[in-house]
Amino acid sequence: MSNASGIKVKGFKSGIKALQAIGVPDAEIKAAGSQAGEIVAREARNLVPVRTGALRNTIKVSKALRSVSVRAGNNGKVPYANPIHWGWFKRNIKPQPFFIKALGITRDEVYKNYYRTLDTLIAFNSTKGTEE
């Protein structure tokens, strides 16, 4: 299932538990998510408006086990990420939704890459111990 600002996968948490049950290391599950998130991040870096490059340089992918997120900005040096993305009409800043565009452009690639990686992990780990 997906929406304008993200992808939600039904049964994701139980899928993670199943992967762990067959012996897939947590680091490999995190890496699969990180690789999928990096696809969106790479496209967002191409689409983000650039004056100094500071906002572009803050686009990062999380490395969590049970979720994947791509973020931009911080409250210190780049507090303007949200106004640039969503706009700020009182200050005459028009929205430039680079993240939503990046997700829309890469959605199919993200699905394919993530599920292909999980299939590989399942195939590799489910054959462990069966070879003599």
N, C-alpha and C positions, 0 to 999 in steps of 0.2 A: 504494500500500500504506500502511496506517496502523496505529498502535498506540495504546495508552492515553495516552501522553505526547507524541505527535508524529505528523507525517506524513512518510513517506519516499516519494520519487518515483523509480521505476526509470528510468534513462536521463536523470536530471536534468542531470548534467555534460555529456553529449553534446548535450542540448538547448540548454544555454547556449552551447556551441561552435557549434552550428548557427545560433543567433540571431546570434552575433558574425560568422559567415561571411557572412550576408546583409546585414550592416551595421548591426545594431541596436546603438546605443551602450550601453556598460556602465552608464552612469548610468540609462538607461531600464529596463534589466533589474533593477538594484538597486531602482529605484522600484516596479516591479511586485511584487517580493518584499516590500518595505516596506509597501505598501498591503495586501497579504494579511495580513501579520503584525499590522498595526494593527487589523484586524477582531478578532483574538483578544485583543490588548491592551485594546481598548475594552471587550470583554465581561469580561475579567479585572478591570479597574478597577471594574466594576459589582459583581463578586462577592467581591472581596477584603474580609476583615473590616477594619473601620476603627475605630481609637481616636483616633489623631492625624492620620491621613492620610499618614504618612511612608512606609509600605509601598506604598500605592497610588501615591504620587508617584514611586516608583522603577521602576514597570513601564515598560519601554522595548522598542523593536523594533530589532533589528540592521539595518544597511544593508550587508550583505555581498553580493558577486556570486554566490557559489555556495551560499549557505545563507541561511535566514531563521530567526531565533530571537527569542523574546520572553522577557525576563528580568525578575526582580524582586529587590530587595534589593541590598545591597552589604556588604562586610565592615566598613565604617566606621560609618555612622550607623544602618543597618538590617540588622544581622547575623541577624535572627530570621526572615527570609523562609522558609527551609527548614523550621524547626520549626513555623511557622504552617501552611504548606502540607502537609507530610508528617506532622506531629505529633511529639511527643517524650513517649513514654509514661512514662519514668522521672520526668518532671517534670509529669505529668498534663496535657499539652497534647494535645488531640484534633486529628486532622488536619482541615484545612479546604481541600481540594484545589481551590482556585479556578482554577488554570491548567488542570487536566484537565477541569473542568466547562466552562470557557470554550471550550476546544478542541472538546469534544463538541457544544456548542451551535452553534458557528460553522463546524464542519468543512465542510459543504456550501457555505456562503457563501464560505469561503476558496477552495475548489476552483474554484467558478464565477467568482469575481472574478479569480483569478490566471490561469486559462486564457483568460478573455475578454480580459484585458489583453495576454497573450502573442499571442493571435490578432490583435488590433489591431496590435501591433508587427510581426508577420509580414506582415500585409496591407499595411501602410504601407511597410515597408522592401523588400518583394519587388517592389513596383511602381515603386520608384525607378529611374530610368534608362530605363524602358520607354515613358515618355510623351514625345511629340515636340512 
